[in-house]
Amino acid sequence: MPKLREAHRELKLSLLLNDIPVINAVSTIITVPPQTIDDNNLDLSTVSGYPVNMISPIWLKERALGDTNDAFTDMKEVDFIPNVVLGVSLNYWAWMGQTIMLRGATTTTQVQIRYNQELTPPTLLTDSIGVLLGECFLAYQVAAKAVESVSDPKNLDARVSMFKANASYNLDLILRSAVKELQNLPAKRRAYHRGATQNKIIRGV
């Protein structure tokens, strides 16, 4: 299981780096209380409803308390929260220290976050991987890690190269399949570039 969880983390990193939306998520509506101390910015992670499985945010929207869903407006992402007077809207957000910081507002506001989520690593053999066809990569990657852990580093078993080659090939197929699905969306997406890929899979037992 430790090898499986390690391989699962590698799969998630590949999905993140290639903007594959299986890790996309939208938060619940987060009600942000008024900011009462002018000199302090607000750490949004201290507010109820903040997603604990967030890897990184993509964008934030805000609306006044009691408004409908179509009233959400985009907030502006900045590197640092500016020194401005508190107003009735939040306006700005910054990703700092692995958390979302806000200037705050003088009135209660509501925020929604679109973000990259952490996929729950498997702990049991019956647990979901969270990625369609992800087992095609994980099976070979875990096998390679298992053989490496019991082999002499100076004389690794030839099976390791075979397992890694198959894992890489299948990961390429998973990413290409996900990108193909994105091509059906109306929004233009970044093309997937992996470089030269294998022409055929290496067969083994």
N, C-alpha and C positions, 0 to 999 in steps of 0.2 A: 504493500500500500504506500509506503514512503516514496518508492520509485514512481508509482502511478501519480501521486500528487505532484511530484516534481515535473513529470512530463505534462501534466495538466496545466501547470503554471506556464510552461513553455508554449503550449498551445494558445493559452489566453494572451500571452505577449504577442504572438504572431497575429492574432485577430485584432489586437489593439493597434499594432503598427501598420496594419493594412486596412484600417477603418471598416472592418467587417461588422455590420450592425447587430450581430447576435449579442453583442455586449452593450448595445444601446438601451437606455432605460429612461423613464420619466418619473419624477418624484410625485408624491401626493402634494396637495396644496399645503404650503407651509405658511402659517399665520405668524407674522413677525410683529412683536409688540413695539410700541413707540420707544424711541431712544430718548432717555431722560438726561444723560450726562453728555454734554456737547463735546468734550475733549476725547471721548472714547469711541472707537469704531466697534462694530458688532460682529462677533464670531458667529456665523449662522449655524455652525455645528452645535451650538448651545441651545438652539431652538428646537422644540418638539417637532418631529416629522422629518428632520434632516436625514437623508439616506446614509446608512452606515456601511453600505456595500459599494460606495462610490470610489472609483479609481481616479477619475478626473472629470470636471464639469465641461460641458460643451457650450451651453448658453443658459441664461436666466431671463425669466419674464416676471413682471409684477403687475398687480392690479390693486385697486382700493378694496378694502373690506366690504363685502356685500355686492360687489360687481359680478357680472356674468363672465363666462369663459372667454367670450369674444373681446372682452375689455383688456386682456393681457397685452402689455407692451414690452418691447425688448429693453433690457437693461444694458448698459455699456460696460464692457469688460475693460479694465485698466490694470496696469502693472502695480500701482499703488493707489490707495484710496486718497482722493484729493482733499485738501483742506478747504472745505466749503461749508457754508451755513446749512444747518439741517433744514430740510423742507418737508413737504407733505408726501414726496415720493423718494424712493431709495436711489434710483438713477444709476448708481455705480456698483460694480462688484469686482473683486480681485481674488485670484487663487494664490494664496500665500501660506506657506508652512503646511501644505496639504489640507487646507481648509478654506472655505469661502468667507471672505471678509466683506462687510457692508459698511457704508457710512451711517446708515440708519435713517429714520424718518420721524417726524413729530407726530404722525398718526399711525394707527395699525394698518399694515399692508399685508398682502399675500403674495407669495413667491412660488414659482414652479421651476424646477431644474430639469434640464435634459443633460444626461451624463453617461459616461462609460461605467458600467457596473462590473463588480467583481463576481465571477462565476464561482459558485460554491464548489470547493474541491471535494471529490468523492472520498468517503471514509469507509464505505462498505461496497462489496462487489455488486450489490443491487442498486446503488445510488446512480442517479442520472449524471451523465457527463456534461450536459448542458449545451452541447454542440452537435448538430446533425452530422452523422458519419465521423465524428471525432475519434471513434474507436479504431478507425482505419490507420490513423497516425499513432494513437496511444499504444496499440498492441506492439508495434515494432519498436517504438521509442522505449517502452518499458523493458522489452526484451534486451535491447542493446545495453541499457543501464544495468540490468541484472547481470548480464555476462561480464560487463566491465568491472563490476564490484567483486567478482570472484576470480578474475584473470590476472596474470602477471602483467603489469603495465608495459614491460619491455617485450612482451610476446602475446599481445591480445589475440584472442580467437578470431579467425576470419569471419565468423558469424556476426561479430560486432559491426564490421563494415557493411555486411549485407543487411542487417537490421536497420542501421542508420540510413542506408540508401533507400530502403523501402519506406521508412518513416518520412524522409524528406520528399520522396515522390508523392506519397499519399497526402502530405500536408499541402503540397503544391496543388493537387487535385481539389482538396477541400476549399482552398482559397479561391481557385479559379471558378469553382462551382458557385461560391458565394458572390463573387463579382458578376458572374453571368446573371444571377437573380437581380442584382442591383441595376443591370442594364435595362430592366423592364420598368424601372421607376422613372417618373417624369423629370426629377432633378438630375442634373449631370453629376456623375460621380467620378472620382479619381480612378484611372485605369490601374490595374494590377500589373506590376512588372517584377518578375522574379529573375530575369536573365535567362541564360541557357538552361533548359530543363532536360531531364533524361528522356531519351526516345523510347526506352522500354524499362520495365521494372525488373529488378534482379530477382530471380527465383531462388528459393531456398526452402529448407525444411524447418 
